[in-house]
């Protein structure tokens, strides 16, 4: 199972991914890098056919400047992705004797970044269609995407679009760690990048562990608030102010 997700924050974008690759037809799973640089101010990840995604790496890397300078980021990414998809679709052998279901050649691409003063999230689906999620502020792809989308909805009241990318990092690490507990095929190490207009920073293991510590503190604060949820507020303060006001 794969999950790649991105969230828009007040001052940038955060994108993250797990690193677990599962080949169910062969009963294999192994770690692999799913998050890749896209110039200085963006990153992208993919899910699905590894052949498609591997072919995309050099293409998107070489075209990064043109993509980030384009007035339409989605069109520019689509222009690079479609020929790779068509090549694989045209040469795909669906029925290989003795191999069973090979899993197909479909792939999703999710890119996020900050360019020309805009924060953006773009998806290219297996049909080549462009999805923009700038206004939504959150999106996920991969077989773990439904659970990630649910987690994003549950966290929506924390208003990540109004908070800095530091908050976005903690939220993504919390979601990815939760998915790794509920889905054995989602696993680390995690890849996370926080992106501002001045550049993208890909977190190292120590920084991800620090984000985990903040996520644990976040959970502790939620637990503390829940413990006091049904306590009545202290009495007398409001009425005391009213009485003093009447004397004046």
Buried (B, 14 or more C-beta within 10 A) or exposed (E): BBBBBBBBBBBBBBBBBBBBBBEEEEEEBEEEEBBBBBBBBBBBBBBBBBBBBEBBBEEBEEBBEEBBEBEEBBEBBBBBBEEBBEBBBEEEEEEEEEEEEBBEBBBBBBBBBBBEEEBBBBBBBBEEEBBBBBEBBBBBBBBBBEBBBEBBEEBEEEEBBEBBBBBBBBBBBBBBBBBBEEBEBBBBEBBBBBBBBEEBBBBEEEBBEBBBEBBEEBEEEEEEEEEEEEEEEEEEEEEEEEEEEEEE
